[in-house]
Amino acid sequence: MDSKRAMMLKSSNYHFITEWHIQATPEEIYRILEDVDSLAKWWPSVYLDVKVLERGQKGGVGKVVELYTKGWLPYTLRWKFRVMNTIFPKGFALEAFGDLAGKGIWTFIPERSGTKVIYDWQIEVEKPLLKKLSFLLKPLFSMNHGWAMKKGLESLELELRRRKGEANVPLPPKPTFPHSFTNNRIL
C-alpha cells in the first residue's frame, strides 16, 4: 500500500473543507485573519489564548503562533502554526504542529456580493488520548470542527461590522464552557 493511501486510512487524519460567503472584500477578510493578536478577542468561542512567538518576514511568512483552542466538546488543544506563504489578498497557507499537525490553506475569491472564503484543513490529531480515541469518535471530532467553523463565520461577520464602525454590534459567541474547567484535564 502506498504511503498516501495508508495516510487516508489512519483514523486520526482529517480533511475538512469549509466554505463561507461573506459580504466583505478579500482584503478586509485577509486583514482580520492575519491579525492573530486579536483572534482570541473576536473568535473567543474557539481561540482561548493566542501568542505570536515569531513575527516572521514582512507580509507574515515565517510567523509562528502558539494557540490554545477548543470546540464544543470538553477538550482543549495546544498547538502552533507557521505561516508558509502568503498572497495578499488571495490567501495564505500555514503548517500546524503540536496537538494538531498538518496544513491549512485559506483562499479568498471575490464574488459579486462579497467574497467566497475556502479553508482547506488537512490535519492529524497528535494529542495522545484524542489520537487513540479517534477511530471511535471521528464523527464527533468532525462535528466539533464544523461547530468551530460555524462560530468562526458568525464571529468574523460581527468583527467586520465592528471594524466598519457599526454601533451596537453584539459580542461574539463565548466558549461552550469555561476553558479553566477543561485546562486539558478531561481529554
Residue frames as qw, qx, qy, qz and C-alpha x, y, z in Angstrom:
[[0.000, 0.891, 0.453, 0.000, 0.00, 0.00, 0.00],
 [0.406, 0.498, -0.052, 0.765, 1.42, 3.42, -0.90],
 [0.272, -0.173, -0.507, 0.799, 2.01, 5.99, 1.84],
 [0.269, -0.105, -0.103, -0.952, -0.76, 8.32, 0.60],
 [0.658, -0.272, -0.559, -0.425, -3.36, 5.56, 0.82],
 [0.564, -0.223, -0.672, 0.425, -2.07, 4.49, 4.23],
 [0.070, -0.024, -0.286, 0.955, -2.41, 8.08, 5.43],
 [0.461, -0.197, -0.311, -0.807, -6.00, 8.25, 4.18],
 [0.699, -0.270, -0.645, -0.150, -6.86, 5.13, 6.18],
 [0.330, -0.013, -0.623, 0.709, -5.48, 6.39, 9.50],
 [0.246, -0.728, -0.637, -0.064, -8.34, 7.23, 11.80],
 [0.359, -0.677, -0.210, 0.608, -6.51, 10.21, 13.31],
 [0.226, -0.030, 0.392, 0.891, -6.28, 12.01, 9.94],
 [0.246, 0.727, 0.539, -0.348, -8.88, 14.59, 8.99],
 [0.229, 0.091, 0.420, 0.873, -9.55, 16.65, 5.89],
 [0.118, 0.725, 0.558, -0.385, -12.05, 19.48, 6.18],
 [0.206, 0.238, 0.355, 0.881, -13.07, 21.96, 3.53],
 [0.001, -0.671, -0.544, 0.504, -15.07, 24.88, 4.86],
 [0.214, 0.378, 0.425, 0.795, -16.74, 27.40, 2.59],
 [0.044, -0.644, -0.458, 0.611, -18.09, 30.75, 3.69],
 [0.244, 0.597, 0.400, 0.651, -19.78, 33.51, 1.65],
 [0.334, -0.589, -0.353, 0.645, -19.19, 36.87, 3.30],
 [0.248, 0.896, 0.276, 0.245, -20.31, 40.37, 2.34],
 [0.352, -0.840, 0.244, 0.334, -16.84, 41.90, 2.54],
 [0.541, 0.737, -0.397, -0.082, -13.82, 42.29, 0.29],
 [0.912, 0.055, -0.302, 0.274, -11.00, 39.73, 0.23],
 [0.315, 0.507, -0.365, 0.715, -8.74, 42.48, 1.59],
 [0.486, -0.549, 0.210, -0.647, -10.97, 43.05, 4.65],
 [0.960, -0.226, -0.055, -0.154, -11.18, 39.33, 5.44],
 [0.775, 0.305, -0.332, 0.442, -7.46, 38.77, 4.87],
 [0.086, 0.584, -0.361, 0.722, -6.55, 41.64, 7.24],
 [0.692, -0.486, 0.183, -0.501, -8.75, 40.31, 10.03],
 [0.994, -0.080, -0.075, 0.010, -7.47, 36.73, 9.75],
 [0.665, 0.408, -0.333, 0.529, -3.82, 37.78, 9.53],
 [0.162, -0.632, 0.329, -0.682, -4.22, 39.87, 12.71],
 [0.686, -0.176, -0.701, 0.083, -3.69, 36.92, 15.06],
 [0.164, 0.096, -0.537, 0.822, -3.11, 39.24, 18.02],
 [0.449, -0.036, 0.187, -0.873, -6.87, 39.96, 18.06],
 [0.479, -0.022, -0.809, -0.341, -8.03, 36.40, 17.23],
 [0.272, -0.268, -0.846, 0.372, -8.98, 35.46, 20.82],
 [0.139, 0.266, 0.290, -0.909, -10.91, 38.73, 21.10],
 [0.522, 0.242, -0.192, -0.795, -13.17, 38.32, 18.07],
 [0.757, 0.053, -0.584, -0.288, -13.35, 34.43, 17.91],
 [0.233, -0.487, 0.676, -0.502, -13.35, 33.59, 21.64],
 [0.906, -0.062, 0.138, -0.396, -15.57, 30.51, 21.31],
 [0.950, 0.240, -0.125, 0.152, -12.58, 28.67, 19.81],
 [0.555, 0.456, -0.333, 0.611, -9.40, 30.67, 20.44],
 [0.616, -0.725, -0.289, 0.110, -8.80, 30.84, 24.19],
 [0.395, -0.784, 0.245, 0.411, -5.23, 32.13, 24.03],
 [0.740, 0.602, 0.091, 0.286, -3.01, 33.24, 21.15],
 [0.415, -0.778, 0.249, 0.401, 0.67, 34.20, 21.37],
 [0.656, 0.727, -0.186, 0.080, 2.88, 35.28, 18.49],
 [0.823, -0.423, 0.178, 0.335, 6.25, 33.60, 19.06],
 [0.440, -0.183, 0.415, 0.775, 7.97, 34.88, 15.91],
 [0.324, 0.671, 0.129, -0.654, 6.79, 37.79, 13.74],
 [0.719, 0.354, 0.524, 0.290, 8.27, 36.40, 10.51],
 [0.348, 0.042, 0.343, 0.872, 9.13, 38.42, 7.43],
 [0.293, 0.293, 0.022, -0.910, 7.24, 41.40, 6.07],
 [0.600, 0.078, -0.507, -0.614, 3.92, 40.01, 4.83],
 [0.779, -0.321, 0.279, -0.461, 3.86, 37.34, 7.54],
 [0.882, 0.235, -0.409, 0.012, 5.80, 34.44, 6.01],
 [0.509, 0.239, -0.652, 0.509, 7.59, 32.62, 8.81],
 [0.420, -0.461, 0.268, -0.734, 5.29, 33.95, 11.54],
 [0.436, -0.095, -0.884, 0.142, 4.93, 31.35, 14.33],
 [0.473, -0.406, 0.081, -0.778, 1.86, 31.45, 16.56],
 [0.136, -0.025, -0.939, 0.314, 1.05, 29.40, 19.66],
 [0.517, -0.285, -0.278, -0.758, -2.64, 28.58, 20.22],
 [0.125, 0.090, 0.886, -0.437, -4.82, 27.23, 23.00],
 [0.438, -0.009, -0.397, -0.807, -8.14, 26.21, 21.40],
 [0.297, 0.150, 0.886, -0.322, -11.37, 24.31, 21.96],
 [0.280, -0.223, -0.631, -0.688, -14.68, 23.49, 20.37],
 [0.643, -0.389, -0.013, -0.660, -17.97, 22.41, 21.94],
 [0.884, -0.135, -0.442, 0.072, -16.54, 19.08, 23.15],
 [0.546, -0.829, 0.112, -0.049, -14.87, 19.04, 26.59],
 [0.817, -0.163, 0.149, 0.533, -11.24, 19.05, 25.50],
 [0.083, 0.945, -0.154, -0.278, -8.68, 21.66, 24.57],
 [0.860, 0.315, 0.088, 0.392, -5.77, 21.65, 22.14],
 [0.264, -0.834, 0.258, 0.411, -2.37, 23.29, 22.37],
 [0.767, 0.312, 0.383, 0.409, -0.74, 23.73, 19.01],
 [0.155, -0.641, 0.210, 0.722, 1.25, 26.13, 16.88],
 [0.704, 0.601, 0.347, 0.150, 1.26, 27.20, 13.29],
 [0.354, -0.422, 0.339, 0.763, 3.84, 28.69, 10.98],
 [0.533, 0.746, 0.104, -0.386, 2.78, 30.82, 8.01],
 [0.726, -0.030, 0.537, 0.429, 4.32, 29.12, 4.97],
 [0.256, 0.154, 0.436, 0.849, 3.27, 31.52, 2.21],
 [0.174, 0.667, 0.441, -0.575, 1.02, 34.49, 1.59],
 [0.220, 0.280, 0.533, 0.767, -0.51, 36.03, -1.50],
 [0.084, 0.510, 0.436, -0.737, -2.29, 39.21, -0.47],
 [0.502, -0.179, 0.443, -0.720, -5.31, 39.39, -0.75],
 [0.701, 0.121, -0.557, -0.428, -5.89, 35.94, -2.24],
 [0.911, -0.352, -0.153, -0.152, -4.92, 33.84, 0.77],
 [0.018, -0.689, 0.687, -0.232, -2.23, 32.20, 2.81],
 [0.871, -0.030, -0.488, -0.048, -1.04, 28.76, 3.90],
 [0.346, -0.686, 0.516, -0.378, 0.06, 27.53, 7.28],
 [0.629, 0.121, -0.760, 0.106, 1.71, 24.47, 8.77],
 [0.651, -0.603, 0.101, -0.450, 0.36, 23.19, 12.11],
 [0.591, 0.184, -0.729, 0.291, 2.29, 21.28, 14.77],
 [0.260, -0.264, 0.589, -0.718, 1.62, 20.22, 18.36],
 [0.507, 0.157, 0.741, -0.411, -1.69, 18.57, 19.31],
 [0.713, 0.627, 0.275, -0.156, -2.62, 19.02, 15.62],
 [0.349, -0.444, 0.560, 0.606, -0.16, 18.53, 12.77],
 [0.534, 0.498, 0.635, 0.251, -0.75, 19.28, 9.10],
 [0.197, -0.015, 0.253, 0.947, -1.56, 22.17, 6.83],
 [0.208, 0.727, 0.566, -0.329, -4.26, 24.75, 6.30],
 [0.256, 0.117, 0.412, 0.867, -4.91, 26.90, 3.25],
 [0.180, 0.691, 0.434, -0.550, -7.13, 29.99, 3.37],
 [0.270, 0.197, 0.569, 0.752, -8.36, 31.18, -0.05],
 [0.175, 0.616, 0.362, -0.677, -10.35, 34.37, -0.70],
 [0.271, 0.260, 0.693, 0.616, -12.23, 34.61, -4.01],
 [0.213, 0.220, 0.088, -0.948, -14.10, 37.82, -4.97],
 [0.155, 0.469, 0.858, 0.142, -17.78, 37.33, -5.78],
 [0.018, -0.591, -0.390, -0.705, -20.46, 39.71, -6.95],
 [0.491, -0.764, -0.204, -0.367, -21.84, 40.14, -3.41],
 [0.539, -0.768, 0.334, -0.096, -18.60, 39.80, -1.44],
 [0.160, 0.589, -0.792, -0.005, -16.08, 37.02, -1.00],
 [0.958, -0.090, -0.234, -0.139, -16.08, 33.27, -1.09],
 [0.200, -0.684, 0.666, -0.219, -13.75, 32.01, 1.65],
 [0.937, 0.047, -0.337, -0.084, -12.41, 28.47, 1.46],
 [0.313, -0.676, 0.636, -0.202, -10.46, 26.86, 4.27],
 [0.880, 0.195, -0.428, -0.060, -8.78, 23.57, 3.34],
 [0.393, -0.655, 0.551, -0.335, -7.56, 21.92, 6.57],
 [0.885, 0.133, -0.446, -0.014, -5.65, 18.62, 6.41],
 [0.214, -0.667, 0.564, -0.437, -4.51, 17.52, 9.83],
 [0.699, -0.091, -0.702, 0.098, -3.61, 14.61, 12.01],
 [0.579, -0.751, 0.043, -0.315, -4.50, 14.59, 15.69],
 [0.531, 0.402, -0.624, 0.409, -1.33, 14.21, 17.76],
 [0.428, -0.476, 0.444, -0.627, -2.77, 14.68, 21.25],
 [0.066, 0.209, -0.975, 0.046, -2.30, 11.14, 22.65],
 [0.340, 0.258, 0.799, -0.423, -5.74, 10.39, 24.10],
 [0.546, 0.578, 0.081, -0.601, -7.61, 12.01, 21.20],
 [0.337, 0.486, -0.722, -0.360, -5.42, 10.15, 18.71],
 [0.069, -0.060, 0.986, -0.143, -6.18, 6.88, 20.47],
 [0.365, 0.431, 0.683, -0.464, -9.95, 7.56, 20.54],
 [0.249, 0.430, -0.316, -0.808, -10.11, 8.98, 17.02],
 [0.147, -0.013, -0.913, -0.380, -11.16, 5.68, 15.41],
 [0.085, -0.479, -0.850, 0.200, -14.22, 5.64, 17.65],
 [0.023, -0.743, -0.399, 0.536, -15.05, 9.33, 17.96],
 [0.317, 0.004, 0.442, 0.839, -14.13, 10.61, 14.49],
 [0.017, -0.652, -0.596, -0.468, -17.71, 11.68, 13.67],
 [0.370, -0.847, -0.323, 0.205, -17.90, 13.71, 16.91],
 [0.468, -0.443, 0.178, 0.744, -14.48, 15.29, 16.31],
 [0.233, 0.281, 0.556, 0.746, -15.64, 16.20, 12.78],
 [0.173, -0.806, -0.521, -0.223, -18.84, 17.76, 14.15],
 [0.477, -0.702, -0.136, 0.511, -16.70, 19.68, 16.65],
 [0.369, -0.119, 0.355, 0.851, -14.71, 21.18, 13.77],
 [0.029, 0.554, 0.614, 0.561, -17.94, 22.08, 11.97],
 [0.341, -0.836, -0.410, 0.129, -19.21, 23.84, 15.09],
 [0.477, -0.514, 0.066, 0.709, -15.93, 25.78, 15.45],
 [0.255, 0.098, 0.483, 0.832, -16.08, 26.98, 11.85],
 [0.117, -0.727, -0.596, -0.320, -19.75, 27.97, 12.18],
 [0.407, -0.814, -0.223, 0.351, -18.78, 30.08, 15.21],
 [0.467, -0.245, 0.280, 0.802, -15.87, 31.46, 13.18],
 [0.132, 0.461, 0.555, 0.680, -18.19, 32.69, 10.43],
 [0.294, -0.837, -0.455, -0.079, -20.56, 34.24, 12.96],
 [0.522, -0.665, -0.047, 0.532, -17.66, 35.89, 14.79],
 [0.424, -0.006, 0.387, 0.819, -15.98, 37.13, 11.59],
 [0.025, 0.652, 0.535, 0.536, -19.20, 38.75, 10.39],
 [0.399, -0.861, -0.290, 0.125, -19.56, 40.52, 13.75],
 [0.554, -0.454, 0.144, 0.683, -15.92, 41.67, 13.63],
 [0.311, 0.320, 0.474, 0.759, -16.41, 43.06, 10.13],
 [0.168, -0.829, -0.447, -0.291, -19.40, 45.07, 11.39],
 [0.532, -0.749, -0.112, 0.379, -17.34, 46.39, 14.32],
 [0.530, -0.217, 0.298, 0.763, -14.40, 47.36, 12.10],
 [0.170, 0.494, 0.503, 0.688, -16.76, 49.20, 9.74],
 [0.003, -0.126, 0.268, -0.955, -17.90, 51.33, 12.69],
 [0.494, -0.450, -0.563, -0.487, -21.40, 49.92, 13.16],
 [0.277, -0.408, 0.487, -0.721, -22.87, 50.72, 16.57],
 [0.719, -0.172, 0.410, -0.534, -24.30, 48.17, 19.00],
 [0.655, 0.298, -0.671, -0.178, -22.71, 45.09, 17.42],
 [0.884, -0.424, 0.019, -0.197, -23.36, 42.04, 19.65],
 [0.325, -0.645, 0.692, 0.026, -20.43, 40.37, 21.37],
 [0.532, 0.310, -0.741, -0.268, -19.05, 37.26, 19.64],
 [0.895, -0.284, -0.260, -0.225, -20.12, 33.81, 20.88],
 [0.324, -0.684, 0.604, -0.250, -18.29, 32.67, 24.01],
 [0.206, 0.240, -0.949, -0.004, -16.82, 29.19, 24.68],
 [0.653, -0.312, -0.567, -0.394, -19.35, 26.46, 25.43],
 [0.746, -0.620, -0.221, 0.102, -17.89, 26.05, 28.93],
 [0.180, -0.934, 0.306, 0.044, -15.10, 27.82, 30.78],
 [0.731, 0.486, -0.452, 0.159, -11.70, 26.82, 29.47],
 [0.122, -0.563, 0.671, -0.467, -10.31, 26.92, 33.00],
 [0.844, -0.118, 0.344, -0.393, -12.63, 23.96, 33.63],
 [0.932, 0.348, -0.098, 0.003, -11.10, 21.95, 30.79],
 [0.147, -0.846, 0.512, 0.001, -7.47, 23.01, 31.10],
 [0.514, 0.411, -0.745, -0.110, -6.60, 19.68, 29.47],
 [0.354, -0.274, 0.775, -0.446, -7.95, 17.67, 32.43],
 [0.808, 0.191, 0.342, -0.441, -10.74, 15.79, 30.70],
 [0.903, 0.355, 0.196, 0.143, -9.17, 14.68, 27.41]]
